[in-house]
Amino acid sequence: MEETIGQFAKRVGTTVRTLRYYDSIGLLQTKKRNTKGQKVYTHEEWERYQQILVCKHLGMSLEETKNLLEDLHISPQAMLQLQKRILKQKKK
């Protein structure tokens, strides 16, 4: 899967503006470009975007999310454990 920013935004249900902002702050940056020189989003960026959404729904700031995802290179299992821990804290 390789999609331009507009295609990717439509697929994940966000705006191009949001994706450009995430790129500018280093939260979601693409590594590939197509033959036209356009940034291309792949499955790797999709997975990262899903992690960003989880953090957002847990009430984390973009800065906290960025630090978490950069520092831990968190696995899906670890992300689930983090969600569980945060939800328990919020419940209290």
C-alpha positions in Angstrom: 0.0 0.0 0.0 1.3 3.4 -1.0 -0.9 6.4 -0.8 -0.5 10.2 -1.3 -1.4 12.4 1.6 -4.9 13.1 0.3 -5.7 9.4 -0.2 -4.3 8.5 3.2 -6.2 11.3 4.9 -9.4 10.1 3.4 -8.8 6.5 4.4 -8.0 7.3 8.0 -10.7 9.9 8.4 -8.6 13.0 9.0 -7.6 16.1 7.1 -4.5 16.8 5.0 -3.9 19.8 7.3 -3.7 17.5 10.3 -1.3 15.1 8.6 0.9 18.1 7.5 0.9 19.4 11.1 1.8 15.9 12.5 4.7 15.9 9.9 5.9 19.4 10.9 6.1 18.4 14.6 7.8 15.1 13.9 4.9 13.0 15.1 4.0 11.2 11.8 6.7 11.6 9.1 6.8 9.6 5.9 10.0 8.0 4.7 9.1 7.2 1.1 8.4 9.3 -2.0 6.8 8.3 -5.3 8.3 8.9 -8.7 6.7 12.4 -8.7 8.5 13.3 -5.5 5.4 13.3 -3.4 5.4 11.9 0.1 3.9 8.4 0.2 2.1 6.9 3.2 2.6 3.1 3.7 1.4 0.5 6.2 4.1 1.7 8.6 2.6 5.2 8.8 -0.9 3.7 9.1 0.2 1.7 12.2 1.8 4.8 13.7 -1.4 6.8 13.0 -3.4 4.2 14.8 -1.1 4.5 17.8 -1.5 8.3 17.7 -5.3 7.8 17.8 -5.1 5.5 20.8 -3.1 8.1 22.7 -5.4 10.8 21.6 -8.4 8.9 22.9 -6.6 8.3 26.2 -6.3 12.1 26.6 -2.6 12.3 26.0 -1.2 15.5 24.4 0.6 15.4 21.1 3.9 16.1 22.8 3.3 13.2 25.3 2.3 11.0 22.4 5.4 11.9 20.4 7.7 11.2 23.4 6.0 7.9 24.1 6.2 6.7 20.5 9.8 7.9 20.0 11.2 6.6 23.3 9.6 3.2 23.4 9.0 2.1 19.8 6.0 0.5 21.5 4.7 -2.8 20.3 1.0 -3.5 19.9 0.9 -5.6 23.0 2.7 -2.9 25.0 0.2 -0.3 23.7 -2.7 -2.4 24.9 -1.1 -2.7 28.4 -0.6 1.1 28.4 -4.2 1.7 27.5 -5.3 -0.6 30.3 -3.2 1.1 32.8 -4.3 4.6 31.8 -8.0 3.6 31.7 -7.7 2.2 35.3 -6.1 5.4 36.5 -8.8 7.5 34.9 -11.5 5.3 36.5 -10.1 6.0 39.9 
